Amino acid sequence: MTTDTFSNVTLATQANVYFDGRCVSHSFTLADGTKKSVGVVLPATLTFSTGAPETMECVGGACEYRLMDSDGWRTSSVGEKFSIPGNSSFEIRVADAYHYICHFG
C-alpha cells in the first residue's frame, strides 16, 4: 500500500535542492515528532550519503538502487520500499521521475 497523504504536519517551506536540482524534497515533522521528507529525483545517476538510517518509499515512478558494498542493482517501484543503514551511502539510477517519501530513523 502506498502512502498518499499525511495529516497534521509541520512543513518546511524551503525546498532541499540537491545535485543541481536533480533531486528536490521538502522536510516535514509529524505531530509525534517523527521527521520525514517527500521529493522527486529526476533522470540521473546519483550517490547519496546517510547519517541516520533511512527508508525510501516509492510513491510514483521507479528507480534502481545499489547500497554501499553491494555489487548488484535492485529495482524499486510504486508501493515498494528499501532501507539504507546509517553512516552509509547508496547510488540511485532514475530513467523517469522517481517520487518518494524518505522515512528517517
N, C-alpha and C positions, 0 to 999 in steps of 0.2 A: 504494500500500500504506500502511495506517495503522499508526502505532506503537502497540502495545498495552501494552508493559511496558519498564521499564529495570531492569537488574541492577546490583548493586554501586554504589549511590549513597549520598551523604551528604545527608540530607533535613533542611531547616529545619522544625522542628515548628510554629513560629509562622506563622500564615497572613498573607499580604499581602491586606489588605482595602481596596478602592478604591470610590469613588463610593457611599458609604453601603451597602456590601455588595452592590452590583450586579455587582461583579467580585471574585472571591476566588481566590487562587492560592497554591501552595507552591513555594518555590525548592529546587533540589537541584543537586548537583555530581556529575558522573560521575568514575570513577576516574582518568581522564586530565586532570581539572581543568576540563572543559567545564561551563559553567553553563547551566541551563535552568529553566523553571518550567512547571507544569501547573495549569490552572484552569478556571473556568467564568465566562462572562458571562451574566447573567440578562437578561430582556427590558428593553431600554433603547436609547437612542442616546447614545454616549459619545465623548469625544475623548481620545486617549492621546498623550503625547509620548514620544519615544525619545531616549536618549543614544547608545547603541551601535546598530548595525544589528540588526534582529530579523526572524525568520521565524516566522509564525504557521501552525501545522499544525492543521487541524480534525480532531478525533478523535470528535466527536459533535455532532449538530445542524447548524446553518448560521448564516451571518451575511452581511450586506452590509457592504462597507468602501469607504472613499474615502481615498486617500492625499492628503497635503498638496499643494496646487497642481493637483489633478485635479478635473475637472468631473463625471466620471461615477462612479456606484456600481457595484461589481462584487460578485459572489456567491462565497462560499467554503463548500463543504460537505465532508462526510466524505471524507478522503483527499486533500484539496486544501490547498495552501499559498499564502501570499502574503508578500512581503518588504517591509519598511519601512526606508528609509535611516536612518542615524544622524543625530542632531540634527534630527529631523523630527517629524511628527505624522500621525495618521490618525484618522478617525472610524469607528465601528463601530455598526451597527444590528442588533439581535438581536430576533427575534419570539418564539423559544423559547430554551431554554438552548443556548449555544454552548460546547462543551468543546474545549480547545485545549492544545497544547504550544507554548511560546514558546522558540525557539532563539535564543540571543544570539550576536552576532558575525558 
